[in-house]
Amino acid sequence: MAYETIIVEIEDYVATIRLNRPDAMNALNDQLFKELADALGAAQANEKVRCIVLTGSEKFFAAGADIKMMSDLSFVDVFAGDLFTQDTAAILRVRKPIIAAVAGYALGGGCELAMMCDFIIAGDNAKFGQPEINLGVVAGIGGTQRLTRFVGKSKAMDMNLTGRFMDAEEAERAGLVSRVVPVKKLMEEALAAAAKISEKSMITVMAVKEAVNRSYETTLAEGLLFERRVFNAMFATDDQKEGMSAFLEKREPQFRDK
């Protein structure tokens, strides 16, 4: 499929997907979401892809949902059409790791899109925010829910009620991002992390993603039980045998995803 709002490159088992609406500050519209969902689904199905990096430009990851697209919609339009739900659900179904490499502004839907990824590496110029309240609406794809889980009630309330932005340093301190790097080295760092992940057993990588995500969906006791059962299941794989043998033999493992 030919894309107009994103650019996709695949190299060394890593798919890099770049949001590409420069004239609209990478604002998220229906077309972009549909193309992104399609590209991520294709990456999931592609055996030559083992990790995904999602990024924007140096100035804008994504400035939010496209206000021009939404301004004339009614309650019936957005409720009956379930705006954004189908495509964001498709993004969340991707089982391979997705790293968000965020530079510049990640606001509203842009912040929410970054939080849908498995972890965020931020350039030192990154700014995160949920300023929907300034438009007379609330966040609609995770800004009140995921953000609260990531940074706690107080900061989430602060950002959603005042619309203020959180810079990269505060975002790392609050737990929203995994690390902050110089913006000029952002893609280098993100691709290095993706390459490191790509060296691992894909069976184990997907199991880790499921186990960590489960922690947000259930109680601690149920999450620990799930983790133990996944741990147990890994002993049925060839990659567990190879990984432990390689450790004992002091060599690099050669995983085969079996």
Sequence and secondary structure as in RCSB ss.txt:
>XXXX:A:sequence
MAYETIIVEIEDYVATIRLNRPDAMNALNDQLFKELADALGAAQANEKVRCIVLTGSEKFFAAGADIKMMSDLSF
VDVFAGDLFTQDTAAILRVRKPIIAAVAGYALGGGCELAMMCDFIIAGDNAKFGQPEINLGVVAGIGGTQRLTRF
VGKSKAMDMNLTGRFMDAEEAERAGLVSRVVPVKKLMEEALAAAAKISEKSMITVMAVKEAVNRSYETTLAEGLL
FERRVFNAMFATDDQKEGMSAFLEKREPQFRDK
>XXXX:A:secstr
   SSEEEEEETTEEEEEE  GGGTT B HHHHHHHHHHHHHHHH TT SEEEEE  SSEEE  B HHHHTT  H
HHHHHTTTTHHHHHHHHT  S EEEEE SEEETHHHHHHHHSSEEEEETT EEE GGGGGT   SSSTTTHHHHH
H HHHHHHHHHH  EEEHHHHHHHTSSSEEE GGGHHHHHHHHHHHHHTS HHHHHHHHHHHHHTTTS HHHHHH
HHHHHHHHHTTSHHHHHHHHHHHTTS       
